[in-house]
Amino acid sequence: MIRIDSLYKTFNKGQPNQVDAINGINLHIAAGDYVIVVGSNGSGKSTLMDLISGSVVPTRGAISFNGKDVSKLADYNRSPWVARVFQNPLSGTAPDLSILDNFRLAALRTKPKGFNVGATNAFKTLVKERIAVLNMGLENKTGQLMGTLSGGQRQALTLLMSVMDDCKILLLDEPSAALDPKSAQVVMQTADHLIKDFKLTAMLVTHNLKDAFTYGNRIIQLSEGAIKYDKSAAEKHALTQEELFNWFF
Ligand SMILES: Nc1ncnc2c1ncn2[C@@H]1O[C@H](COP(=O)(O)OP(=O)(O)OP(=O)(O)O)[C@@H](O)[C@H]1O
């Protein structure tokens, strides 16, 4: 599904502040895989997400989705494949619009301008059904402004919105890091269910040891922009907590 070949990213090339953020990554991710990405601060995790989503252009190397080379496609042209959820709950939603209007925008994300999505009762019913799964009681408040919700509620809705337009790849960049423990758990479990239910190919960047243990069927450790370890879920579960803990540094 995702194929990355000899990928490099250098920032400020030739300048005194040059940073070799990604240093020759080769990574093949099968459809339906859920890859956990860990590593110390500055090891290149977010840059790798940026390169896959298209918000950063590679210095060298290739990225393809389902055999199509997307290396030169801008992020907005990759949106039919890729949805991304960030740490900040404010970044994925429009605070001055209602919950329903945010879902309408999400469903329109990859459609041509003027495409008539979200105006029907069927769409409203679909949105309510999806939101009800969260057990947050928000399905009967779809007229409420997004900006009046808590960070956890917004982040859970952002996840739901990310799958409204049939994306295939979900990139989760520390989606629960800014939330209280209970909201964080709801968001992580929601993500896990969505990945399974919608058969998404997913990657999770996390600094949370418990989440790294609990989720995913594969885990990679980045170190200085390269993959140091790449293990299956079974191999991960054979590690002690202390061994996995060391992967974060
Ligand atoms: N736009 C940029 N310009 C210059 N340097 C950058 C840029 N983006 C990232 N870097 C550098 O690239 C390196 C990798 O950064 P990146 O954010 O990918 O690391 P990370 O593993 O996600 O870190 P963290 O865990 O702290 O979020 C760092 O040295 C960072 O300072």
Ligand as a Chemical Component Dictionary entry (heavy atoms), coordinates in Angstrom:
data_LIG
# 
_chem_comp.id                   LIG 
_chem_comp.type                 NON-POLYMER 
_chem_comp.pdbx_formal_charge   0 
_chem_comp.three_letter_code    LIG 
# 
loop_
_chem_comp_atom.comp_id 
_chem_comp_atom.atom_id 
_chem_comp_atom.alt_atom_id 
_chem_comp_atom.type_symbol 
_chem_comp_atom.charge 
_chem_comp_atom.model_Cartn_x 
_chem_comp_atom.model_Cartn_y 
_chem_comp_atom.model_Cartn_z 
_chem_comp_atom.pdbx_ordinal 
LIG N1  N1  N 0 11.049 22.768 8.631  1  
LIG C1  C1  C 0 12.202 22.421 9.215  2  
LIG N2  N2  N 0 13.308 23.178 9.041  3  
LIG C2  C2  C 0 14.488 22.822 9.598  4  
LIG N3  N3  N 0 14.660 21.734 10.383 5  
LIG C3  C3  C 0 13.576 20.944 10.601 6  
LIG C4  C4  C 0 12.299 21.248 10.036 7  
LIG N4  N4  N 0 11.422 20.278 10.423 8  
LIG C5  C5  C 0 12.129 19.432 11.181 9  
LIG N5  N5  N 0 13.419 19.822 11.301 10 
LIG C6  C6  C 0 14.475 19.135 12.025 11 
LIG O1  O1  O 0 14.498 17.792 11.590 12 
LIG C7  C7  C 0 14.792 16.923 12.675 13 
LIG C8  C8  C 0 13.664 15.905 12.810 14 
LIG O2  O2  O 0 12.513 16.597 13.295 15 
LIG P1  P1  P 0 11.112 15.879 13.524 16 
LIG O3  O3  O 0 10.142 16.931 13.938 17 
LIG O4  O4  O 0 10.785 15.063 12.347 18 
LIG O5  O5  O 0 11.450 14.916 14.737 19 
LIG P2  P2  P 0 10.441 14.092 15.663 20 
LIG O6  O6  O 0 11.018 12.727 15.789 21 
LIG O7  O7  O 0 9.052  14.194 15.155 22 
LIG O8  O8  O 0 10.600 14.873 17.034 23 
LIG P3  P3  P 0 9.564  15.066 18.261 24 
LIG O9  O9  O 0 9.469  13.728 18.951 25 
LIG O10 O10 O 0 10.239 16.088 19.103 26 
LIG O11 O11 O 0 8.257  15.539 17.705 27 
LIG C9  C9  C 0 14.985 17.811 13.903 28 
LIG O12 O12 O 0 16.346 18.074 14.087 29 
LIG C10 C10 C 0 14.236 19.080 13.540 30 
LIG O13 O13 O 0 14.775 20.197 14.183 31 
# 
loop_
_chem_comp_bond.comp_id 
_chem_comp_bond.atom_id_1 
_chem_comp_bond.atom_id_2 
_chem_comp_bond.value_order 
_chem_comp_bond.pdbx_ordinal 
LIG N1  C1  SING 1  
LIG C1  N2  SING 2  
LIG C1  C4  DOUB 3  
LIG N2  C2  DOUB 4  
LIG C2  N3  SING 5  
LIG N3  C3  DOUB 6  
LIG C3  C4  SING 7  
LIG C3  N5  SING 8  
LIG C4  N4  SING 9  
LIG N4  C5  DOUB 10 
LIG C5  N5  SING 11 
LIG N5  C6  SING 12 
LIG C6  O1  SING 13 
LIG C6  C10 SING 14 
LIG O1  C7  SING 15 
LIG C7  C8  SING 16 
LIG C7  C9  SING 17 
LIG C8  O2  SING 18 
LIG O2  P1  SING 19 
LIG P1  O3  DOUB 20 
LIG P1  O4  SING 21 
LIG P1  O5  SING 22 
LIG O5  P2  SING 23 
LIG P2  O6  DOUB 24 
LIG P2  O7  SING 25 
LIG P2  O8  SING 26 
LIG O8  P3  SING 27 
LIG P3  O9  DOUB 28 
LIG P3  O10 SING 29 
LIG P3  O11 SING 30 
LIG C9  O12 SING 31 
LIG C9  C10 SING 32 
LIG C10 O13 SING 33 
# 
